[in-house]
């Protein structure tokens, strides 16, 4: 039999296909119908997407500040934001703050029209260590619900949230964007206040009039940055495309289920008749 297999030509294999084409296609249609039916057993998932762009700081004081050993740089803001978005501590903080743990952990329904901040005060900080409490929830949100993509253009981030209801996806994504911007803004405010204090201290140490003038300009710019940060609704990012309410579910894709089932049925059908032909010979 092994010798016969080695002697099989492409023409011979095609002949097997053509001789059994009707039955192979019928099997493909049967599998397609089965997979179409199976698709109804999967929970629907709705995807909401938004595009944000980093607000670029065009301050001219960055190079001058380095002369005094003070880092006023705000480069790679989008990279930092993505790192925070994917951090386990921030995700748990976000889910806890907006009472979303039951939705993620147990897939329970929530009242999306009444989704508000948790009455218990929760403050996000790098010292917030929570992963050991519920490791599965944070991982599930990061892997199955949240998707973060960077566009080819620097500073543009595409965010998406996938849940079982369209209104959940839209609302959670909207809150997530606002929360990450708020977190980045608070970090910026904290850094700016530290810079202002450092510049104040320098005025007592530096005697050179030119240097004092530069320090004064840096101090004024940081004061302006602080006011801007404290009064801006969206500080670190601007919305290019707001989170939308998805109309159709993206999973399960019933067309893909049908195509996959059809192809699988054809493969199984062909292998069956191929095997039968070998056994017959």
C-alpha positions in Angstrom: 0.0 0.0 0.0 2.9 2.4 0.8 4.3 1.8 -2.7 0.9 2.6 -4.2 0.8 5.9 -2.2 4.2 7.0 -3.6 3.0 6.4 -7.1 -0.1 8.6 -6.7 0.0 11.5 -9.1 -1.7 14.9 -8.9 -4.0 13.8 -11.6 -5.0 10.7 -9.7 -5.8 12.7 -6.6 -7.9 15.1 -8.6 -9.7 12.1 -10.1 -10.7 11.0 -6.6 -12.1 14.5 -5.9 -14.1 14.7 -9.2 -15.5 11.1 -8.8 -16.8 11.9 -5.3 -17.4 15.7 -5.8 -21.1 15.6 -5.1 -20.8 13.6 -1.9 -17.8 15.7 -0.7 -19.7 18.9 -1.3 -22.8 17.5 0.5 -20.6 16.6 3.5 -19.2 20.2 3.4 -22.7 21.6 3.5 -23.7 19.3 6.4 -20.7 20.5 8.4 -21.4 24.1 7.5 -25.0 23.6 8.8 -23.7 22.0 12.0 -21.2 24.8 12.6 -23.9 27.4 11.9 -26.0 25.8 14.6 -23.1 25.7 17.0 -22.5 29.4 16.6 -25.8 30.1 18.4 -24.4 28.4 21.6 -21.6 31.0 21.9 -22.3 34.2 23.8 -22.5 37.3 21.7 -19.7 39.8 22.0 -20.1 43.5 21.1 -17.0 45.7 20.4 -16.8 49.4 21.0 -13.8 51.2 19.7 -12.2 54.7 20.1 -9.2 56.5 18.9 -7.2 58.9 21.0 -4.2 61.0 20.2 -1.5 62.3 22.5 -1.5 66.0 23.3 2.1 67.1 22.5 3.8 69.4 24.9 5.6 72.1 22.8 7.3 73.8 25.7 10.6 75.3 24.9 12.0 75.0 28.4 12.9 71.3 28.2 16.5 71.8 27.2 17.1 74.7 29.5 15.9 72.8 32.5 18.5 70.1 32.1 21.2 72.7 32.8 20.0 72.7 36.4 19.5 68.9 36.7 15.7 69.2 36.6 13.7 66.9 34.2 10.7 68.7 32.7 10.4 66.3 29.8 7.1 64.8 28.9 8.1 62.6 25.9 6.8 59.2 25.3 3.5 60.0 27.0 1.6 57.5 24.9 4.0 54.7 25.7 3.7 55.5 29.4 -0.1 55.6 29.2 -0.2 52.2 27.5 2.0 50.8 30.2 -0.4 52.1 32.8 -3.5 50.9 30.9 -2.1 47.4 30.9 -0.8 47.4 34.4 -2.6 45.0 36.7 -2.9 47.5 39.5 -4.6 50.1 37.4 -7.0 47.6 35.9 -8.1 46.4 39.3 -8.4 50.0 40.5 -10.6 50.8 37.5 -12.8 47.8 37.9 -13.2 48.4 41.6 -13.9 52.1 41.3 -16.8 51.6 38.9 -18.2 48.4 40.4 -17.4 46.2 37.4 -15.9 43.2 39.2 -19.1 41.2 39.1 -19.4 41.7 35.4 -15.9 40.6 34.7 -15.6 37.8 37.3 -19.1 36.3 37.1 -20.5 37.7 33.9 -23.4 39.2 35.8 -25.6 41.9 34.4 -25.1 45.4 35.7 -27.2 48.6 35.6 -25.2 50.5 33.1 -27.4 53.6 33.3 -26.5 53.8 37.0 -22.8 53.0 36.8 -21.0 55.4 39.0 -17.9 55.6 41.1 -17.7 53.4 44.1 -18.7 55.3 47.2 -15.6 54.0 48.9 -12.6 56.3 48.1 -10.1 54.5 46.0 -6.8 56.1 45.0 -4.6 54.7 42.4 -0.9 54.7 43.0 2.1 52.5 42.1 2.0 51.2 45.6 -1.5 49.7 45.2 -0.8 46.0 45.3 -3.9 44.0 44.5 -3.1 41.2 42.1 -2.7 38.6 44.8 -6.3 39.1 45.8 -8.0 38.3 42.5 -5.4 37.3 39.8 -8.0 35.9 37.3 -10.2 39.0 37.0 -7.4 41.4 36.0 -5.9 38.9 33.5 -9.3 38.3 32.0 -10.0 42.0 31.5 -6.5 42.5 30.0 -6.7 39.5 27.6 -10.3 39.1 26.7 -12.0 42.5 27.1 -9.5 45.3 26.6 -7.5 45.7 23.3 -4.8 48.4 22.8 -3.3 49.1 19.4 -0.8 51.7 18.4 -1.3 53.3 14.9 1.6 53.9 12.6 1.3 57.6 13.4 3.1 58.4 16.7 0.9 59.3 19.6 -2.3 57.7 18.2 -3.8 54.8 20.2 -6.8 52.7 19.3 -8.7 51.3 22.2 -11.5 48.7 22.2 -13.7 47.0 24.8 -15.6 43.8 24.2 -18.5 42.7 26.4 -21.8 40.8 26.1 -23.9 43.9 25.7 -23.3 46.9 23.3 -24.1 49.5 26.0 -21.6 47.9 28.4 -18.8 48.1 25.8 -19.5 51.8 25.0 -19.9 52.9 28.6 -16.9 51.0 30.0 -14.6 52.3 27.2 -15.8 55.9 27.8 -15.0 55.6 31.5 -11.7 53.8 30.8 -10.5 56.7 28.5 -11.5 59.3 31.1 -9.8 57.4 33.9 -6.5 56.9 32.1 -6.5 60.6 31.1 -7.2 61.6 34.7 -4.5 59.3 36.0 -2.0 60.7 33.6 -3.0 64.2 34.5 -2.7 63.6 38.2 0.8 62.2 37.6 1.7 65.3 35.5 0.4 67.6 38.2 2.4 65.8 40.9 5.5 66.0 38.7 4.9 69.7 37.9 4.5 70.6 41.5 7.7 68.9 42.4 9.4 70.8 39.6 8.1 74.1 40.9 9.4 73.4 44.4 12.8 72.4 42.9 13.0 75.6 40.9 12.1 77.6 44.0 14.9 76.0 45.9 17.3 76.8 43.1 16.6 80.5 43.4 18.3 80.4 46.8 21.3 78.5 45.5 22.0 80.2 42.2 23.6 83.7 42.3 24.2 84.3 38.6 21.6 86.8 37.2 21.4 85.0 33.9 20.8 81.7 35.5 18.2 83.3 37.8 16.4 84.7 34.8 16.2 81.3 33.2 15.0 79.7 36.4 12.3 82.3 36.7 11.1 81.6 33.1 11.1 77.9 33.8 9.1 78.5 37.0 6.6 80.6 35.1 6.2 78.0 32.4 5.6 75.2 35.0 3.0 77.4 36.8 1.2 77.8 33.4 1.5 74.0 32.8 0.0 73.4 36.3 -3.0 75.7 35.7 -3.6 74.1 32.3 -3.5 70.6 33.7 -5.9 71.5 36.6 -8.4 73.1 34.3 -8.4 70.8 31.3 -11.1 68.1 30.9 -8.9 66.1 28.6 -5.3 66.8 29.2 -3.0 64.0 28.1 -5.1 62.8 25.1 -7.7 64.1 22.7 -10.5 62.0 21.2 -10.3 61.5 17.5 -13.1 59.0 17.5 -15.4 58.7 20.5 -16.6 55.3 21.8 -19.5 54.2 19.7 -22.5 52.0 20.4 -22.0 48.8 18.4 -25.1 47.6 16.5 -24.0 44.2 15.5 -22.0 41.6 17.5 -18.5 40.8 16.2 -18.5 37.4 17.8 -19.5 34.8 16.9 -19.1 35.6 13.3 -21.6 33.1 11.8 -20.2 33.5 8.3 -16.8 32.4 9.4 -18.4 29.5 11.3 -20.1 28.4 8.1 -17.0 28.8 6.0 -14.9 26.9 8.5 -17.5 24.1 8.7 -17.7 23.8 5.0 -14.0 23.6 4.5 -13.6 21.1 7.3 -16.4 19.0 5.8 -14.7 19.0 2.4 -11.4 18.0 3.9 -12.9 15.2 6.0 -14.9 14.0 3.0 -12.0 13.9 0.7 -9.8 12.1 3.2 -12.6 9.6 3.7 -12.9 8.8 0.0 -9.1 8.9 -0.4 -8.7 6.4 2.4 -11.5 4.3 1.0 -9.8 4.2 -2.4 -6.5 3.1 -0.9 -8.1 0.4 1.1 -10.0 -0.8 -2.0 -6.8 -1.0 -4.0 
